[in-house]
Amino acid sequence: MPNDLRQLKTAPSFLHWWQGLYAPLDAPPAQGVEELKRWLAYFKLPPYETFAYVMTPQTAYNALLPAWDAWHPLLTQRLNARVPIQYLLEEAPFLGMTLVVRPPCLIPRPETELLVEAVVQRLQQNTQASTIWEVGIGTGCISVGIHHLLKGHPQNEVHYYGGDLCVHALKLAQENADTQGLAITLFESDLLAGFPPDLAPPDCIVANLPYIDRDLYSSMAVEVRDHEGHHTLFAEDEGFALIFRLIEAIHARFGEGWQGLVALEFGQGMHDGIQAKLDAHGFTHQAWISDYAGIIRHVLASRLPMTS
Ligand SMILES: C[S@@+](CC[C@H](N)C(=O)[O-])C[C@H]1O[C@@H](n2cnc3c(N)ncnc32)[C@H](O)[C@@H]1O
C-alpha cells in the first residue's frame, strides 16, 4: 500500500492520488473515476463517493488495506501493461447484466447494446416464435442481451443458434448463456458454413463481425490492439471483407426468397459500402442506427418493408 496515500490530508486528495496513478494511461479523468468505481465494487469496498468525499486518506488507506494484496498485482497489470480492466476482473457490464469476459474474446462494447435494443424492438412486433442466428458470437452478449430484454415477454418466443470460428468464444458464450438462463445451440463455424444444412432458415441473422482496417493498427489504443484477439478486430478490404462475405453467404444459402432480417454492426465510414452491398443483394429496406456519438454503426435490413 503506497505510503504517499497516508500522507495526503483531505478526502478529495484521495481522488487526486488516484488520478495521478492513472495519468500515464492518457485516459480521460472520467474513465479513471469509472474504473475506480469498478475496482471498489469488485473488491466489495465502500462506494466511490465515500472514498472520494468522506474518508480521510488515513481512513481510506485502512479501508483499502485488506484488499490491497489482491488488488495491487491487478492494478500493476492495468497501469503498466495496460491490460483492460474487464480482462483483469473477468467481467463486463452489458445491458445491466454482468457478463464473463476473458482474452482473446472481444470485450462487449456499449454501442452493441443499441443493436440488441433495435433487434428486440423488431422481435416485439412478432407474435409468432422467431429463430435467431448470431454469427461471430464472441462472449454471447448479443444473444444473451436479446434474451435478457425479452424476459417477461412470453409472447416473443425466440430460438437461438450461434456460431464462431473461435473455440474460446464458444466456451465463453455458453458460460454466459448458462448464467443468464439462455438456451442456445452453438456451432464452430466460419460465418454460416458450420450451421447444419438441415436447420430451417432463421427469421433474423445478427452479427458484429470484425471490421477494423489493419491500417488503423498504429492509431489504436494499446488496451485494444495489444490485448484483444486480432481475429475479433480486423478484417481485410478496409474492414469490409467479413461483412460482405456474410451478406453473400446469406444470399447463397437462402436465395432471393428469404424474407428475414439482417442486423449488422460496423465501423465509422462504412455505411455507404454496406448499403451498396445490401442493395445489390435485394435487402433494400434498411433502418440505420447511430451510436451515442451520432455515427452510423448499425443496420437492420430486409427484403420486405419494415414497419417503424
Ligand atoms: C467483433 S467480435 C464480436 C463478438 C460479439 N458478438 C460482440 O458483439 O461483442 C467478432 C467475433 O467474430 C468472430 N469471427 C471472426 N471471423 C469469423 C468468421 N469468419 N466466422 C465466424 N466468426 C468469426 C470472432 O472470433 C469474434 O468472436
PDBQT file of the ligand as one rigid body, heavy atoms in Angstrom, charges set to zero:
ROOT
HETATM    1  C1  LIG A 401     -16.123  -8.070 -33.065  1.00  0.00    +0.000 C 
HETATM    2  S1  LIG A 401     -16.201  -9.649 -32.266  1.00  0.00    +0.000 S 
HETATM    3  C2  LIG A 401     -17.892  -9.579 -31.691  1.00  0.00    +0.000 C 
HETATM    4  C3  LIG A 401     -18.230 -10.516 -30.603  1.00  0.00    +0.000 C 
HETATM    5  C4  LIG A 401     -19.637 -10.323 -30.012  1.00  0.00    +0.000 C 
HETATM    6  N1  LIG A 401     -20.664 -10.720 -30.963  1.00  0.00    +0.000 N 
HETATM    7  C5  LIG A 401     -19.838  -8.886 -29.601  1.00  0.00    +0.000 C 
HETATM    8  O1  LIG A 401     -20.671  -8.204 -30.212  1.00  0.00    +0.000 OA
HETATM    9  O2  LIG A 401     -19.160  -8.445 -28.670  1.00  0.00    +0.000 OA
HETATM   10  C6  LIG A 401     -16.263 -10.686 -33.675  1.00  0.00    +0.000 C 
HETATM   11  C7  LIG A 401     -16.398 -12.173 -33.437  1.00  0.00    +0.000 C 
HETATM   12  O3  LIG A 401     -16.446 -12.814 -34.724  1.00  0.00    +0.000 OA
HETATM   13  C8  LIG A 401     -15.640 -13.973 -34.698  1.00  0.00    +0.000 C 
HETATM   14  N2  LIG A 401     -15.219 -14.254 -36.063  1.00  0.00    +0.000 N 
HETATM   15  C9  LIG A 401     -14.200 -13.727 -36.769  1.00  0.00    +0.000 A 
HETATM   16  N3  LIG A 401     -14.172 -14.233 -38.013  1.00  0.00    +0.000 NA
HETATM   17  C10 LIG A 401     -15.205 -15.113 -38.096  1.00  0.00    +0.000 A 
HETATM   18  C11 LIG A 401     -15.709 -15.955 -39.128  1.00  0.00    +0.000 A 
HETATM   19  N4  LIG A 401     -15.135 -15.999 -40.330  1.00  0.00    +0.000 N 
HETATM   20  N5  LIG A 401     -16.767 -16.727 -38.854  1.00  0.00    +0.000 NA
HETATM   21  C12 LIG A 401     -17.355 -16.699 -37.635  1.00  0.00    +0.000 A 
HETATM   22  N6  LIG A 401     -16.929 -15.920 -36.620  1.00  0.00    +0.000 NA
HETATM   23  C13 LIG A 401     -15.866 -15.137 -36.857  1.00  0.00    +0.000 A 
HETATM   24  C14 LIG A 401     -14.520 -13.654 -33.728  1.00  0.00    +0.000 C 
HETATM   25  O4  LIG A 401     -13.941 -14.821 -33.213  1.00  0.00    +0.000 OA
HETATM   26  C15 LIG A 401     -15.250 -12.806 -32.674  1.00  0.00    +0.000 C 
HETATM   27  O5  LIG A 401     -15.736 -13.595 -31.638  1.00  0.00    +0.000 OA
ENDROOT
TORSDOF 0
